[in-house]
Amino acid sequence: MQRNTGITEPITVEYGFLDNAADAQKLKENYIDYAEAVVRAVLNYIGYTTPTDNNTYIVKKGDSLWSISKKYGVTVEELKAANNLSSNLLSIGQILKIPTIQETPENYTVYTVQKGDTLYKIANEYDLTVDNLIEYNNLSSTNLTIGQKLLIPNEIINESEYDTYIVKAGDSLYRIAINYNTTVDNLMDINNLSTNLLSIGQKLLVPKKMNQSPNNFDYVVKLGDTLYSIANKYNTTVDEIKQLNNLTSNLLNVGQTLKIPSSNEVTYVVKSGDNLYSIANRYNTTVDEIKRKNNLTSNLLSIGQILII
């Protein structure tokens, strides 16, 4: 049947003939298994034994490099490098080498899925929840495969001890760390992050802010601000602001939150959109206190009005 094939060895696969509806339905329902059986038979014919160890994977219908990488806890780039792939295209029956994880992330152990295991069973054994396991292993379903590796956290973060922060446009781990008086490394550890990249809308656990001292209030740095201009505006000194905020330099970032000492009275110029409640909240005081200091008989304010805080 085959002619002039050169160095390519042709193989003819004959499935046979179906002469009844039952066999046709059986083929229809199991065609993937039959196709994989043919692939294995061809591999055996050419002397390639189908691998069965946990370091290889046979591509099935619907697979993608992304889904396989998530299943085995590796990256797409690692899969491509291990298999000398130049594109993301896969073929059913293709055998992929699964790169082994060289190092277990700090504070984790690796669990190998056994026959009969379920996420619920494993979670119960390690005093976790199914949601914990899904989150820590980036699982897209609750299905497990024998030999699959799961990361088991040695210590669970008590989320009640933290606040939740939703990432906004322009945010960075550095900026968020400064606002919450912590470090980038601590944020990455708390949130199990492997990269500094953030996505708008992403939820992060952040340290709870300590109750603000009655003598301090928060100030959000604006474009053009300097420590000197802020200190002058609020009748304090650069050194006092640096000491209160644990700053080692005079550099500021737009959006950065600073604690400002307010042991002395400060003045505030009313702007469009201001009201007594928002001003009181900003300076950690009360509406009644502002009205008392300024001899106000109503809550009405005028743009440009000067208030003693």
Buried (B, 14 or more C-beta within 10 A) or exposed (E): EEEEEEEEEEEEEEEEEEEEEEEEEEEEEEEEEEBBEBBBEEBEEEEEEBBEEBEEBBBBEEBEBEBBBBBBBBBBEBBBEBBEBEEEEBEBBBBBBBBEBEEEBEEBEEBEBEEEBEBEEBBEEBEBEBEBBBEBBEBEEEEBEEBBBBBBBEEEBEEEEBEEBEBEEEBBBBBBBBBBBBEBEBBBEBBBBEEEEBEEEBEBBBBEEEEEEEEBBBBEBEEEBEBEEBBEBBBBBBEBBBEBBEBEEEEBEEBBBBBBBBEEEBEBEBEEEBEBEEBBBBBBBEBEEBBEEBEBEEEEBEEEBEBEB
